[in-house]
Amino acid sequence: MNKLQKLNVAALALILMSQSACQQAVKQEAAVVATDSSEVQPVIITDTVQFDSDDPAIWINKEDPSKSLILGTDKDENGALYVFDLQGKIVHDKVVRDLKRPNNVDLAYGLSLNGKPTDIAITTERFTHKLRIFSLPDMKPVDNGGIPVFEGETGKDYRDLMGIAIYTAPTGKMYAIVGRKNGPKDGYLWQYLLEDDGKGQVKATLVRKFGEYSGKKEIEAIAVDNELGYIYYSDEQTGIRQYYADPEKGNKQLALFGTTGFKEDHEGISIYKLTDSTGYILVSDQGANRFQVFSRQGTKENPYDHKLLKTVPVAARQSDGSDVVNVRLNDTFKHGLFVAMSDDKTFHYYRWEDIAGKELQVKK
């Protein structure tokens, strides 16, 4: 082979290498587009709140599920607890205004008040250091103006309320599990027994202090699995911690999972139940605009080993709080509803089957 032939071969090789590189770049670009196109879209986006949407809770109207409601906090010093219908429209006569930075919200069914089972919603009012409790669906206060919590704490932000979850025990006893902006390395969460004060209002009695804290950022998201009797909470930038919900079972940590694979903060937690013992734990991977889905039931060898099953990118941006239910609500939400906060002052409604895709199941 002469020099000219060698030069031609070299030139051809360079051309082929260039074409290969271009094809690889196109493939990589296509992969990115495929990832973007797989982002799950909501079927409904709510009306906007005034300041800063943060955390939702879904109330099921058991007499007529199509009239169920979504509660959502508007986090500001002049904030509110909003109420939306299943079409995402604000139910103006039920909105509770003039709350002092309401952070998170949860609800429960059937607390006995005045001898009658009463559904309640609880939101944490950060600047007053109080729980605010309202009856459902009328959204009337049943808390004598608010219940102080974390009393006696003097550390910086130790009384600034954030997370809330309600545990209803098999005995019917109801407990509020409360988190805060800052706290000690152990005993970050406080648990209160909720009861009628004898006058049809709610009183709260402290029953325990528990929960490890990494000290890295804060603990906001809390969720309770009533049927299995567990509490889960997000220790941001660390993982999800699991404890018994029954205070009589002690304060031993049962699990710490989801410790890798999160872009920034571990945030909202919600539990989709297939049966009384199976289903999924969804955790917001806030900085990545996605939810990581773990098995609810663990494994045969270790009931506290929650395997990562799926990662679901969603249209909601920087999602903080979320909630999910597994019942048919209407023709749009036939297999359940997943609600996620988005940082554009809205809440996004997703069909469960869209979140589940082919990898997860729907409740039969």
C-alpha positions as CSV (number, residue, x, y, z in Angstrom):
1,M,0.0,0.0,0.0
2,N,1.5,3.4,-1.1
3,K,1.3,6.6,0.9
4,L,-1.7,7.9,-1.0
5,Q,-3.6,4.8,-0.3
6,K,-2.7,4.9,3.4
7,L,-3.9,8.5,3.6
8,N,-7.2,7.6,1.9
9,V,-7.7,4.7,4.4
10,A,-7.0,7.0,7.4
11,A,-9.4,9.6,6.0
12,L,-12.1,7.0,5.6
13,A,-11.5,5.8,9.2
14,L,-11.9,9.3,10.5
15,I,-15.1,9.8,8.6
16,L,-16.5,6.5,9.9
17,M,-15.5,7.5,13.5
18,S,-17.2,10.8,13.1
19,Q,-20.4,9.2,11.8
20,S,-20.4,6.8,14.7
21,A,-19.9,9.6,17.2
22,C,-22.8,11.5,15.6
23,Q,-25.0,8.5,15.7
24,Q,-24.1,7.9,19.4
25,A,-24.9,11.5,20.2
26,V,-28.3,11.2,18.5
27,K,-29.0,8.0,20.5
28,Q,-28.1,9.8,23.7
29,E,-30.3,12.7,22.8
30,A,-33.1,10.3,21.9
31,A,-32.7,8.6,25.3
32,V,-33.0,11.9,27.0
33,V,-36.2,12.7,25.1
34,A,-37.6,9.3,26.0
35,T,-37.0,10.0,29.6
36,D,-38.7,13.4,29.3
37,S,-41.6,11.9,27.4
38,S,-42.2,9.3,30.1
39,E,-42.9,12.0,32.6
40,V,-46.4,11.3,34.1
41,Q,-48.9,14.1,33.5
42,P,-51.7,15.0,35.8
43,V,-55.3,14.8,34.6
44,I,-56.2,17.8,36.7
45,I,-54.3,20.8,38.1
46,T,-56.0,22.7,40.9
47,D,-56.8,26.4,41.0
48,T,-53.8,28.3,42.5
49,V,-53.5,29.2,46.1
50,Q,-52.4,32.7,47.1
51,F,-48.9,32.1,48.4
52,D,-47.1,28.8,48.6
53,S,-48.8,25.3,48.1
54,D,-47.2,22.7,50.4
55,D,-49.1,19.6,51.5
56,P,-52.3,17.8,50.5
57,A,-54.7,15.4,52.1
58,I,-57.6,13.5,50.5
59,W,-60.9,13.2,52.4
60,I,-63.1,10.4,51.0
61,N,-66.9,11.1,51.2
62,K,-68.0,7.5,52.0
63,E,-71.6,8.2,51.2
64,D,-70.8,9.7,47.7
65,P,-67.1,9.3,46.7
66,S,-67.6,11.7,43.8
67,K,-68.0,14.5,46.4
68,S,-64.7,13.8,48.1
69,L,-62.4,16.7,48.9
70,I,-58.8,17.6,48.7
71,L,-57.3,19.7,51.4
72,G,-54.1,21.7,50.8
73,T,-52.0,24.1,52.8
74,D,-51.0,27.5,51.6
75,K,-47.7,28.1,53.6
76,D,-47.5,31.8,54.6
77,E,-47.7,33.9,57.7
78,N,-51.2,34.9,56.3
79,G,-51.8,31.4,55.0
80,A,-54.8,29.2,54.7
81,L,-56.0,25.6,54.5
82,Y,-57.6,25.3,51.1
83,V,-60.4,22.9,50.1
84,F,-60.7,21.6,46.5
85,D,-63.3,19.4,44.7
86,L,-62.3,16.5,42.5
87,Q,-62.2,18.9,39.5
88,G,-59.6,21.0,41.2
89,K,-61.8,23.9,41.9
90,I,-61.6,25.8,45.2
91,V,-64.6,25.3,47.5
92,H,-64.5,28.8,48.8
93,D,-67.0,28.5,51.7
94,K,-64.8,25.7,53.2
95,V,-61.4,27.4,53.0
96,V,-59.9,28.3,56.4
97,R,-58.0,31.6,56.2
98,D,-55.8,33.6,58.5
99,L,-53.6,30.7,59.6
100,K,-50.1,31.6,60.7
101,R,-47.9,29.6,58.3
102,P,-49.8,26.3,58.1
103,N,-47.3,23.7,57.0
104,N,-48.6,20.1,56.6
105,V,-52.1,18.6,56.9
106,D,-53.5,15.1,57.6
107,L,-56.9,13.8,58.3
108,A,-58.7,10.9,60.0
109,Y,-62.1,9.4,60.3
110,G,-64.4,8.9,63.3
111,L,-62.9,10.7,66.3
112,S,-65.7,10.7,69.0
113,L,-66.8,14.2,69.8
114,N,-70.0,14.9,71.7
115,G,-70.6,11.1,71.4
116,K,-70.6,11.2,67.6
117,P,-67.9,9.9,65.2
118,T,-66.4,13.0,63.6
119,D,-63.9,13.2,60.7
120,I,-61.1,15.6,61.4
121,A,-58.3,17.5,59.6
122,I,-55.2,18.7,61.4
123,T,-52.8,21.3,60.2
124,T,-49.6,22.5,61.8
125,E,-49.5,26.2,62.4
126,R,-45.8,27.0,62.6
127,F,-45.8,30.5,64.0
128,T,-48.2,29.9,66.8
129,H,-46.7,26.5,67.7
130,K,-50.2,25.0,67.7
131,L,-52.2,22.2,66.0
132,R,-55.3,23.5,64.3
133,I,-58.1,20.9,64.1
134,F,-61.3,21.2,62.0
135,S,-64.3,18.9,61.5
136,L,-64.9,17.4,58.1
137,P,-66.5,18.2,55.7
138,D,-67.7,21.5,57.2
139,M,-64.3,22.7,58.2
140,K,-65.4,24.1,61.5
141,P,-62.8,24.5,64.3
142,V,-62.9,21.9,67.1
143,D,-59.7,22.8,68.9
144,N,-60.6,25.7,71.3
145,G,-58.5,28.0,69.1
146,G,-55.5,25.7,68.8
147,I,-53.5,23.1,70.8
148,P,-50.0,24.1,71.9
149,V,-47.3,21.4,71.3
150,F,-43.6,20.9,72.0
151,E,-44.3,22.9,75.2
152,G,-41.1,23.6,77.3
153,E,-38.8,23.3,74.3
154,T,-36.3,26.2,74.1
155,G,-33.9,25.2,71.3
156,K,-33.9,27.3,68.1
157,D,-36.9,26.3,65.9
158,Y,-37.7,23.5,68.3
159,R,-41.3,24.6,68.5
160,D,-41.8,25.5,64.8
161,L,-44.3,22.9,63.6
162,M,-43.9,21.2,60.3
163,G,-45.0,17.6,59.8
164,I,-48.2,15.9,61.0
165,A,-49.7,12.4,60.7
166,I,-52.6,10.8,62.4
167,Y,-52.6,7.2,63.7
168,T,-55.9,5.4,64.4
169,A,-55.2,2.3,66.4
170,P,-57.2,-1.0,66.3
171,T,-58.7,0.0,69.6
172,G,-60.1,3.2,68.1
173,K,-57.6,5.5,69.9
174,M,-56.4,8.3,67.8
175,Y,-52.9,9.9,67.9
176,A,-51.2,12.9,66.3
177,I,-47.6,12.5,65.4
178,V,-46.0,15.9,65.1
179,G,-42.7,17.1,63.6
180,R,-40.8,20.4,63.7
181,K,-38.2,22.6,61.9
182,N,-35.4,21.5,64.3
183,G,-34.9,19.1,67.2
184,P,-32.6,16.8,69.1
185,K,-30.8,13.8,67.7
186,D,-33.4,11.6,69.5
187,G,-37.0,12.4,70.4
188,Y,-37.5,14.7,67.3
189,L,-41.2,13.6,67.0
190,W,-43.8,13.9,69.7
191,Q,-46.9,11.8,69.8
192,Y,-50.2,13.0,71.3
193,L,-53.4,11.1,72.2
194,L,-56.5,12.9,70.8
195,E,-59.7,12.9,72.8
196,D,-62.9,14.8,73.5
197,D,-62.3,17.3,76.3
198,G,-65.9,16.7,77.5
199,K,-67.3,19.7,75.6
200,G,-67.0,18.5,72.1
201,Q,-63.6,19.9,71.4
202,V,-60.3,18.0,70.9
203,K,-57.7,17.8,73.6
204,A,-54.2,16.4,73.2
205,T,-52.1,14.5,75.8
206,L,-48.4,13.8,75.2
207,V,-47.7,10.1,75.3
208,R,-44.1,9.8,74.0
209,K,-41.1,11.4,72.4
210,F,-39.2,9.4,69.8
211,G,-37.4,9.3,66.5
212,E,-33.8,9.6,65.4
213,Y,-32.6,12.6,63.5
214,S,-29.4,12.8,61.4
215,G,-29.0,16.6,61.9
216,K,-28.4,17.1,58.2
217,K,-31.5,19.2,57.4
218,E,-34.9,18.6,58.9
219,I,-37.8,16.2,59.3
220,E,-41.1,17.2,57.6
221,A,-42.9,14.4,55.9
222,I,-44.6,11.9,58.1
223,A,-46.9,9.1,57.1
224,V,-48.8,6.4,59.1
225,D,-49.8,2.9,58.0
226,N,-52.8,2.2,60.2
227,E,-53.3,-1.4,59.2
228,L,-49.7,-2.5,59.8
229,G,-49.1,-0.1,62.6
230,Y,-46.1,1.8,61.4
231,I,-44.9,5.4,61.2
232,Y,-42.6,6.5,58.4
233,Y,-40.8,9.8,58.2
234,S,-38.3,11.5,55.9
235,D,-35.0,12.5,57.5
236,E,-34.1,14.8,54.7
237,Q,-30.8,14.0,52.8
238,T,-30.6,10.8,54.9
239,G,-33.5,8.3,54.3
240,I,-36.8,7.1,55.4
241,R,-37.1,5.9,59.0
242,Q,-39.7,3.4,60.3
243,Y,-41.1,3.0,63.8
244,Y,-44.0,1.3,65.5
245,A,-47.0,3.6,65.7
246,D,-48.3,2.1,68.9
247,P,-46.4,4.0,71.8
248,E,-46.6,0.8,73.9
249,K,-44.4,-1.1,71.5
250,G,-41.4,1.1,72.2
251,N,-39.1,3.5,70.4
252,K,-36.8,1.2,68.6
253,Q,-36.1,2.1,65.0
254,L,-37.2,-0.7,62.7
255,A,-35.7,0.4,59.4
256,L,-33.8,3.1,57.5
257,F,-34.2,2.8,53.8
258,G,-33.9,4.9,50.6
259,T,-30.5,6.1,51.7
260,T,-29.1,6.3,48.2
261,G,-30.4,7.5,44.8
262,F,-32.1,10.7,45.9
263,K,-30.9,13.9,44.2
264,E,-31.5,16.2,47.2
265,D,-34.2,16.0,49.9
266,H,-36.4,13.1,50.9
267,E,-39.9,14.7,51.1
268,G,-43.6,13.7,50.9
269,I,-44.6,10.1,51.8
270,S,-47.8,8.4,50.8
271,I,-49.0,4.8,51.0
272,Y,-51.0,3.0,48.3
273,K,-52.6,-0.1,49.7
274,L,-53.4,-3.1,47.6
275,T,-54.6,-5.2,50.6
276,D,-54.4,-4.7,54.4
277,S,-50.7,-5.7,54.3
278,T,-49.4,-5.1,50.7
279,G,-48.9,-2.1,48.5
280,Y,-46.4,0.7,47.9
281,I,-44.7,3.5,49.7
282,L,-44.1,6.6,47.5
283,V,-41.5,9.1,48.5
284,S,-40.8,12.4,46.8
285,D,-37.3,12.8,45.4
286,Q,-37.9,16.5,45.4
287,G,-34.9,17.8,43.5
288,A,-35.4,15.3,40.7
289,N,-39.2,15.9,40.2
290,R,-40.0,12.3,40.7
291,F,-41.3,9.8,43.2
292,Q,-39.4,6.7,44.3
293,V,-41.7,3.7,45.0
294,F,-40.8,1.1,47.6
295,S,-42.6,-2.1,48.6
296,R,-44.9,-1.7,51.6
297,Q,-44.6,-5.2,52.9
298,G,-40.8,-5.9,53.0
299,T,-39.5,-9.4,52.3
300,K,-40.1,-12.8,53.8
301,E,-36.7,-12.7,55.4
302,N,-37.1,-9.1,56.7
303,P,-40.5,-7.4,56.9
304,Y,-38.7,-4.1,57.2
305,D,-36.7,-4.5,54.0
306,H,-38.5,-2.1,51.6
307,K,-37.2,-2.7,48.1
308,L,-37.1,0.0,45.5
309,L,-39.6,-1.0,42.8
310,K,-39.9,2.0,40.5
311,T,-39.0,5.6,39.9
312,V,-41.8,7.8,38.6
313,P,-41.0,11.2,37.0
314,V,-44.0,13.6,37.4
315,A,-44.9,16.9,36.0
316,A,-45.2,18.4,39.5
317,R,-42.1,20.6,40.2
318,Q,-40.2,20.4,43.5
319,S,-43.0,18.3,45.1
320,D,-43.1,18.5,48.8
321,G,-46.2,16.8,50.1
322,S,-48.4,14.1,48.6
323,D,-51.3,11.8,49.4
324,V,-52.9,8.8,47.7
325,V,-56.1,6.8,48.0
326,N,-57.0,3.4,46.5
327,V,-60.8,3.7,46.0
328,R,-62.9,4.6,43.0
329,L,-63.9,8.2,43.3
330,N,-65.5,8.9,39.9
331,D,-65.1,8.0,36.2
332,T,-61.8,9.9,36.1
333,F,-60.3,8.2,39.2
334,K,-61.4,4.6,38.8
335,H,-58.5,3.0,40.7
336,G,-57.5,5.7,43.1
337,L,-56.1,9.2,43.2
338,F,-52.5,10.4,43.8
339,V,-52.1,14.1,44.7
340,A,-48.8,15.9,44.6
341,M,-47.9,19.5,45.5
342,S,-46.2,21.6,42.7
343,D,-44.2,24.7,43.4
344,D,-46.4,26.8,41.0
345,K,-49.0,27.3,43.8
346,T,-51.0,24.2,42.7
347,F,-51.7,20.6,43.5
348,H,-51.6,18.0,40.7
349,Y,-54.2,15.1,40.5
350,Y,-52.9,11.9,38.9
351,R,-54.8,8.7,38.1
352,W,-53.2,5.8,40.1
353,E,-53.0,3.7,36.9
354,D,-50.8,6.3,35.3
355,I,-48.5,6.3,38.3
356,A,-48.5,2.5,38.4
357,G,-47.8,2.0,34.7
358,K,-46.9,-1.6,33.8
359,E,-44.7,-2.2,36.8
360,L,-47.1,-1.7,39.7
361,Q,-50.6,-3.1,40.4
362,V,-53.9,-1.4,41.0
363,K,-56.3,-2.4,43.8
364,K,-58.9,-4.8,42.5
